[in-house]
Amino acid sequence: MTERTTVRLPDELVARAKRKALAEGRSLTALIEDGLRRVLADTAYRERNKRLLPPVAAETGGLLPGVDLNDSAALQEMDDLEYVERLRNGFA
């Protein structure tokens, strides 16, 4: 069974992915599926990109000021902003 979902990706990344899928004669969905399978299977990638959610304050060990575990939209936005920053820095 397949699931329909929405993802937010940088325009430039989507454009490159569409060109690659077209050049390989397959759908964008197939390209994304292949990429996800590779990343999920890559143990080294998972180790490099481990992180804990939500972020905690080093001083108190508790949640950072302004983090509300009951506000899933705000948590998702924080995650998206962090992801975009990691994209800009080449996942360093």
C-alpha positions, 0 to 999 in steps of 0.5 A: 500500500502506498501513502500520499504525503506532502513534503517541503523541499527547496525549489532548486532541489526539486528542479534538480530531482525532476531533471534527474528523474526525466533523464533516467526515464522514471518518475520523481516519486521513484527517485525520491523512494530510491533515495529514501531507501538508500538513506534509511539503509545507510547505518553510517548516515544514521550515526552522523545525523543522530539528534534528540528532539526536542532541543534541551537547555544545557544549563537546566536539562529541560526544554529550551524556552518557548518549546511547547511539546503540545504545539506540534506545528511549532515543533515541526517548524523548528525541525524544518528550520533546522533542516534548511540550515543543515542543507545550507551548510551541506549537512556538516 
